[in-house]
Amino acid sequence: MKATIPVLVLSLAALFGCSKSSDTGSTYTSNCTGAEKSWATDVKPIITSTCSGCHSSFTTYNGIYASRSGVKTVIAAGTAHHSVSLTTEQKDKVSCWIDNGAPNN
Protein backbone atom coordinates (compact mmCIF):
# COMPACT_ATOMS: atom_id res chain seq x y z
CA MET A 1 0.00 0.00 0.00
CA LYS A 2 2.82 2.43 0.87
CA ALA A 3 4.29 1.96 -2.63
CA THR A 4 0.93 2.78 -4.24
CA ILE A 5 0.75 6.32 -2.84
CA PRO A 6 4.03 7.57 -4.38
CA VAL A 7 3.09 5.95 -7.69
CA LEU A 8 -0.29 7.67 -7.61
CA VAL A 9 1.22 11.04 -6.71
CA LEU A 10 3.86 10.80 -9.44
CA SER A 11 1.28 9.63 -11.97
CA LEU A 12 -1.03 12.53 -11.23
CA ALA A 13 1.86 14.98 -11.31
CA ALA A 14 2.91 13.65 -14.71
CA LEU A 15 -0.66 13.64 -15.93
CA PHE A 16 -1.32 17.24 -14.99
CA GLY A 17 2.18 18.37 -15.88
CA CYS A 18 1.60 17.32 -19.48
CA SER A 19 -1.95 18.57 -19.72
CA LYS A 20 -3.06 21.56 -21.68
CA SER A 21 -4.95 24.46 -20.25
CA SER A 22 -8.59 24.48 -21.17
CA ASP A 23 -11.15 27.17 -20.61
CA THR A 24 -13.66 25.55 -22.94
CA GLY A 25 -15.89 24.25 -20.15
CA SER A 26 -16.15 20.81 -21.71
CA THR A 27 -19.59 19.27 -21.44
CA TYR A 28 -18.47 15.73 -22.23
CA THR A 29 -20.67 12.99 -20.81
CA SER A 30 -19.73 9.38 -21.48
CA ASN A 31 -22.04 7.07 -23.39
CA CYS A 32 -21.70 3.61 -21.89
CA THR A 33 -24.23 1.73 -23.98
CA GLY A 34 -23.18 -1.51 -25.60
CA ALA A 35 -20.68 -4.12 -24.58
CA GLU A 36 -18.59 -3.83 -21.42
CA LYS A 37 -15.20 -2.32 -22.16
CA SER A 38 -12.06 -4.39 -21.79
CA TRP A 39 -8.62 -3.31 -20.58
CA ALA A 40 -6.82 -5.49 -23.13
CA THR A 41 -8.88 -4.79 -26.24
CA ASP A 42 -10.45 -1.37 -25.67
CA VAL A 43 -8.42 0.69 -23.22
CA LYS A 44 -4.79 -0.45 -23.40
CA PRO A 45 -4.42 0.35 -27.13
CA ILE A 46 -5.67 3.91 -26.51
CA ILE A 47 -3.40 4.43 -23.51
CA THR A 48 -0.41 2.94 -25.34
CA SER A 49 -0.85 5.08 -28.43
CA THR A 50 -1.79 8.37 -26.77
CA CYS A 51 -0.60 8.51 -23.16
CA SER A 52 2.23 6.19 -22.22
CA GLY A 53 4.85 8.05 -24.28
CA CYS A 54 4.75 10.87 -21.73
CA HIS A 55 3.28 8.98 -18.80
CA SER A 56 5.55 5.94 -18.40
CA SER A 57 3.56 4.74 -15.39
CA PHE A 58 0.64 4.15 -17.76
CA THR A 59 2.43 1.32 -19.59
CA THR A 60 0.95 -1.27 -17.22
CA TYR A 61 -2.51 -2.06 -15.95
CA ASN A 62 -1.43 -1.32 -12.37
CA GLY A 63 -0.12 2.10 -13.38
CA ILE A 64 -3.31 3.19 -15.10
CA TYR A 65 -5.49 1.59 -12.43
CA ALA A 66 -3.74 3.62 -9.73
CA SER A 67 -4.44 6.82 -11.67
CA ARG A 68 -7.93 6.01 -12.93
CA SER A 69 -9.68 8.80 -11.03
CA GLY A 70 -7.34 11.45 -12.40
CA VAL A 71 -7.56 9.97 -15.89
CA LYS A 72 -11.36 10.12 -15.75
CA THR A 73 -11.24 13.74 -14.57
CA VAL A 74 -8.85 14.78 -17.34
CA ILE A 75 -10.96 13.05 -20.00
CA ALA A 76 -14.18 14.66 -18.76
CA ALA A 77 -12.57 18.10 -18.59
CA GLY A 78 -11.06 17.77 -22.06
CA THR A 79 -7.57 18.53 -20.76
CA ALA A 80 -5.78 15.41 -21.94
CA HIS A 81 -2.17 15.55 -23.13
CA HIS A 82 -1.22 18.78 -24.90
CA SER A 83 -0.69 17.18 -28.31
CA VAL A 84 -3.41 14.53 -28.21
CA SER A 85 -7.10 14.87 -28.90
CA LEU A 86 -9.11 11.79 -28.01
CA THR A 87 -12.15 11.00 -30.11
CA THR A 88 -15.51 10.70 -28.39
CA GLU A 89 -15.34 6.94 -28.96
CA GLN A 90 -11.94 6.75 -27.23
CA LYS A 91 -13.16 8.89 -24.34
CA ASP A 92 -16.20 6.65 -23.96
CA LYS A 93 -14.10 3.48 -23.93
CA VAL A 94 -11.77 4.71 -21.21
CA SER A 95 -14.45 6.47 -19.12
CA CYS A 96 -16.88 3.56 -19.27
CA TRP A 97 -14.13 1.08 -18.41
CA ILE A 98 -13.28 3.16 -15.34
CA ASP A 99 -16.97 3.55 -14.43
CA ASN A 100 -17.25 -0.24 -14.54
CA GLY A 101 -14.52 -0.65 -11.92
CA ALA A 102 -11.54 -0.68 -14.33
CA PRO A 103 -11.34 -4.48 -14.51
CA ASN A 104 -8.15 -6.21 -15.67
CA ASN A 105 -9.91 -8.09 -18.46
Secondary structure, 3 states (H helix, E strand, C coil): CCCHHHHHHHHHHHHHHCECCCCCCCCCCCCCCCCCCCHHHHHHHHHHHHCCCCCHHHHCHHHHHHCHHHHHHHHHHCCCECCCCCCHHHHHHHHHHHHCCCCCC
